[in-house]
């Protein structure tokens, strides 16, 4: 299920404010409420004010208590289960242009994150106080506090998450390795691991420094190269087994990646093997 900017589908909306592409919405979710898996068109920052809830992303669950902060990328599928006292939250949605501005300085919104700490808790409380009080100049103060909060969140979260791929990405990689010779689509992979296709594509490139299509082509060539050396199969059979449409398709991709033809590759390795025997 998808939300548009500034629209709260689940929970009771208490108040809302739009400041320069940041849409702040105070919500209350009833005790023991269970929200089915859904996603949002826009990036979400969930500040838990009171109560608690459990959020599930993929196969991983995280307990969110008062003072904690959740980063939810656009298109990230997740489900929520609220505790005995329910939960009151301040949601901050980022309009696409504003998200682009933030992404120029941080990769926070590439993967989900759960962050907590005293410094963040204080900033969160100040944002909420300005949201409720609306004293003179509150718009500028809130915008500045949100940016400060994002900077503090990035500092706390960066070392922990930037080098560790999310579990769903590892699952996607395993799926690709198992089925690289088949016709895998981005949507099929994303659906299998429970994320949005665009989020999968961005995060995969972040960690592997190539597109999923490029990664699949590399796996196919690695497989074909091994088969060319060890099997007596024809080049056409190797090409089809590796997932290429025909022999010429394999040859073109082989030359592009390895700067030689399959025949040249086999000849080079045969010569090297002969030299070793001598």
Secondary structure, DSSP 4 states (H G I P E B T S, - for coil): -EEPTT---SSEEEEEEEETTEEEEEEEE-TT-EEEEEEESSEEEEEEEEEEEEEEETTEEEEEETT-EEEE-TTB-EEEEEEEEEEEEEEEEE-HHHHHHHHTT--GGGS-EEE--HHHHHHHHHHHHHHHH--TTHHHHHHHHHHHHHHHHHHHHHHHHTTS--HHHHHHHHHHHHHTTS---HHHHHHHHTB-HHHHHHHHHHHHSS-HHHHHHHHHHHHHHHHHHH----HHHHHHHHT-SSHHHHHHHHHHHHSS-HHHHHHHHHHHHHHHH-
